[in-house]
């Protein structure tokens, strides 16, 4: 059972949400009085409560989603809140649906979406992973952060070939190394306000770090938002090459470290928007004509379940007509299907841009 102080904070938070008439988060939409009363005194075996789940969305009323999972069990224990939000965000992944098994498919069927190099500036595919047996950020102790970092850095340092590289711990990082990683756009900063409010930045920078290969086309973030963010990227539009590099890296790491996985939800991550395949395939792309017709751009993107945002990430505007366009759906389809949806959508957008 959650203790009285936690329940008191929860009651106050719930009142604040109810009163926030201009709040459009999925948390506000689905945390009904009935769901709230059902969940407010529950507690996972690692000690996480409903407060850990909703505190970011209560503090940041402009959140789009507003909830995080403090540990793997939270997805089951607080399912009456998580399930409808997951269904809404992941476009129809119903509460009776089961996420398919991991399937990277025929990795050689992916192409260069912009062989002439006129539209796509860069291509990136990433996925998130959590280490089995460890909670997520709000419930991690400092020694667990360090233990995970030791496991992961030794695994990464055994990678070979194109994936071979260097691990840079954030603790004790020199100013030169830090500047170099910032210049390469590799370094993550301490969490944004949404993560801060979710209690995801404790003991910073203990147990955090960055790995990149010698070519700077493969990157792993350790203990930022998720235990692992595995990223493959390069300039230009060769999605096939980027995806093949990512899949070989994920398979190599998985041989050495077991990942947290749920029968129904797929791979588990801190934020419910990243569940399932956890795959986000994106391009930075110049579409000046479509940029002038945002409605048309959004219409085509919607047809292929793509998300259009500015190049500085979520909640930003496009700079110079350059957009960050990625697959929105991460659940109820395989890794192959998620990336294929993005490839088809980008090819269509380029085709329309050329015809305008």
N, C-alpha and C positions, 0 to 999 in steps of 0.2 A: 504493500500500500504506500502511496505517496504521502509524505508528512503534511501536517496542517499548514506550515508556512508555504509549501509549494502550491497546495490547493488554493490558498488565499491569493497568491500571485496569479494563478490560473483564472480564478473568478474575476479578478481585476482586468486581466488581459482579454477575457471573453467579453466583458462589458465594453472595453475600449473598441474591440472589433465591431460589436453590435452598433455602437454609436457612430462608427466611421462610415457615413453614407457614401462618400466618394471613393471608398476602398474597393478595388476591383479584383483582389487576389482570389485565387482558387481556395485558399484557406477560408476566407470570409464566406465564400459561396457554399462550402461543404461542412463547415463546423457549425452544425445546427445545435440547438439547445439539447436535443435528444442525444446526438453523438457526443457532445461535450460531457453530459452527465454520465454517459456510459464509460467514458475513458478517463475522466479527470483524476481518479484515484489509482489508476493502474501504474505498474512499475516493471520494467524488464529485469531479468536476473542480474544484469550489470548495473542496475540502478537508474536507468533512464526513465523519465516521466513524460507526460504530455507536454509539460512546459519546455523540455528540451526540443520537442518536435516543433512547437509553434512559436517559440519566442522571437525568432527572426522576423516572422511575418507580422507579429503583434507590434514589434518596435518599428518596422519599416512598412508602413501602410501602403506604400507604392510598390510593394513586391508584386511580381506577376503570379508567383506560386505561393511562397510564404511558409513552406515547411521543409524540414530536413529530417533524416533518420539518424538518431544518435548511435544506433548499433543495428546489427542485422535483425535481431528479434523484433525491433520496433515495427518493421513492416508487417509482421504477423499480429502482434499485440494491439497495435493501433490501426489495424486494417480498415475499420469502419470510416476512418478519415483518409488514410492513404489510398485505398482502392478507388473511390470515386474521383479523387484528384488525378490519379494515374490514368484512369479511363478518359477523363476530360483532356488531359494534356497529350496523351499518346493516341489521340484520334481513334476512339472506339476500341481500345484494348479493354475488353469487358472483364468484370470480376469473375466470370466463369472461364475466361481464356487462359491458355497456358503459353508462355513464351517458348518458341521452338529452340531446339538444341543449337549450340554454336555451329555455324557453317560459313566458312569463308568462300565456299564455292570455287568456281573455276577462276582463279586469280588472273589467268592470262586473257580473260575475255574483256578486261578493262582496257581503255584506250587513252591516247592523248586527246583531250577534248578540244584542243586548240593548236593543231600542229603548225599553223602559220604564226602563232605567237602574237596575235593581234588583240586578243581580249583578256585572256587569263594571265594575271600577274604571278600568282603563286597558288599552289595546291597543298592541302594539308588534310591528313586523316588522323584522328586520335581516338583512343578509347580509355576508359577508366577501369581500374581494378582495385579490389580490396583484398587484403591478406586474410585468409581463413583464420579464425580463432582470435582476431583482434577486433575491438569495437571501432566505431568511427570517431571523428575528432572530439566531440564534446565529452566522451567518456574515456579518452586515452590518458594514461599517466605519462609523466616525462620519461620514465624508464622504458615504457612500451614504445614511445616514439624512437628512442635511441636503439632499442633492440630491433625494431623494424628496419631502421636505416642501415644497421649493420648487415642484416640479412640481404636486403635489397642491393646495397652497394657491392657486396661480395659477389652476388649473382651477376650484376651488370658488368663487373670487371672481368668476368669470364667469357663475355661475348666476343665473337671473332668475326673476321671478314669485314664486310661493310659496316657492321654494327659496333665494331671495336672503338672504344673511346675512353673518356675520363669522367670520373665522378667528382663533383665539387660540393662539399658540404657547406651549408649556409653559415654554420657556426665557425667563427674564426676566419671567415673569407676575407682575403686581402682586398683593399680598395681597387687595385688594378684588375684582379679577376672579376670583381663585382662590376666594374665599369664595362669590361669587355663583354660580359654576359648581358648587360643592359643594352649595349650597342647592338648586339646580335638579336635583341628582342627575345632572349631566352629566360631572363630572370623574372620570376614571379615576385610580386611585392607581398608584404603582409596583407592578409585578407581584406576584402572590401567590407563596407558596413553591413552587408547582408550576412557575410560569413562571421564577422566580428560578433554580431548580435546572436548568431547561432552557437557561439562559444567555440568556434572552430580554430581559434588562433592561439590557444594557450601554450605556454612554454616556448613560444617563438624565440629564436630560430632552432631550438633543439630538435634533432631528428629530421630536419628538412634539408633537401639538397637537389642538385640538378646533374643529370648525366647527359652528355651529348657525344655522338660519334665524331670521328676526325673530320668527316666531310660536312658536319653541321646539318645533316639531313634527317637525323634521328635523335630524339630527345626524350628523356624520362624525368618528370617532376615527381619528387618523393615527398609525400605528406604535405601537399598544399591543400586543395579541397578534398581530394581523395588520397588514399594511400599511394596509389600510382596513377599518373596520367602518362600514357605511352603515346608518343607523337611522331609521325613521319611527315616530312614536308620538303618541298623544294620549289624553286622558281619555275614558272611555266605551267603548262596544263597537262603534264603526263600523269594522269590519275592512276594508270596501271602500275607504273613504277613505284609511286608513293604507297599504294595499297599493298603491293607485294612485299615491300620493305616492312610495313607495319605487321603484316600477318606472320612473317618469319620471326620478327622480334617477339611478338606475343607468344608464339609457340615455343620459342627458346626459353623465355622467362617462366612460362607455365610448367615446363619440365622440372624446374628447380623450386618453384614456390607455388603452393596450392592457393587458389583464389576462392573468395567467398561467392557462393552461387546458390540460388534459390530455385526450387523446382518450377515454380509458377512464374517468377519475375525475372529469371535469367541472372546475369551478373549484378551483384549488389553494389550500390554506390551511396554516397552521402546524400545526394540530391535526387529526388524521385524522377526528375526530368531526364536523368542519365542512365536509367535502369536498362535491363534487357541486353541489347547488343552493346550499349554504352558508346556506340560509334557515332562520331560526328565527322562527316567528310565535308570539306568546305573549299571554296575558291575565293580569292580576291579577284574580282572581275570588273573590267571597264565596259559599261553598257551606256554610252552617252545618250543614244536615242531613246532607249527604254527608260533611262533615268528621267528624261523629260516627260515621260508618260508613266508615272508611278503606278497608276491604276492597272495598266496593261502588265507591267512587271509583276505586280502582286497577284494578278489573275493567273498568269502562267506559273508562277512560283507555287501558288495554291494548288494548282492541278497536279503538280508533282510532289506535294507535301514538302516544299522547300521553305526555309526561313530566310528572310532578307533582312540584313542589318548593316549598320555602318562598320567601317573597318576597325574602329577602336573597340569592337565588341558590342555586347548588348546595350540597349538604351542610347546608342550614338547615331549620329547622322552620317551619311555617305560623304566622303571628302573627294572632290573632283570627279564625281560620278563613279567612284569605285565602291562596289558593294562586297560585303562578305555574305556569300550565299551557301547554305548548308542544308543537309537533310534534317527534317524536324522529327520524323518518327524514329524511335529507337527500340520500340517494343512490338511484339507480335509479328515480327518479320526477322529473317536471318541477316547476319552481317552483310552477306553478298547482296541481298535484296535492298538493304538500306543504302549501300553505296551505288548500286545500280540505279535506284530511283534518283539519286543526286546526279549521276552521270547523264541519264536521259533528260533530266530537267535542264541541265546546263547546256547540253547540245541543242535543245529546243530554243532556249533563250538566245544563244549565239545565232541560230538560224533566223529567228525573228529580227534580231538586231541588224543582221545583214540585209534583210528584206525591206527594212524601214527607210 
